[in-house]
Amino acid sequence: MLDASFLKNLRTIEARYPDRRSAILPALYLLQERDGYITPEGMQALAVHFDISPMAVHEVGSFYTMLNFRPVGRHHIQVCRTLPCKLRGSDQVTSCIANKLGISVGDVTPDGTFSLLTVECLGSCDTAPMMQVNDLYYENLTRARIDAVLDELKDEDASYTKRPGPDGF
Ligand code: FES
């Protein structure tokens, strides 16, 4: 489960801390980068590695919304729901995205392309309302901007699936 290359990266991270258990959080992030989300098997493997219970690993990670303990879409959308964004229309942003994608908050589209969550302040309050899609921020959102961003992401996916493989197919 924790293969040689994963362990090599993990040991590099652990070396930065006086107590290697302080590396649990970045270890969870590494796991998510590798598997798309933190699987129960991955959590179990980290628990064995750090010699703690799987529940203790979960307790560390579940505090942070950037760690996902269930599958998310290729484009994971997180809309800020904290007061400054709320006052500038984050509820409408969330509804607009949910309607456009045909899903509710917490869901993934059936094709696995998008997932939607609402989260606490993402630290970009002066550009409210805003959302994060994977690692990118989209700010000063309006209905037109949301439409444009979602269409752009869908197009990216379409061009990706059409891209020829190594044999030209
Ligand atoms: S309140 Fe939305 S980014 Fe801070």
Residues whose N, C-alpha, C, O or C-beta is under 5 A from the ligand:
A	BS01	FES	C80 T82 L83 P84 C85 C121 L122 G123 S124 C125 A128
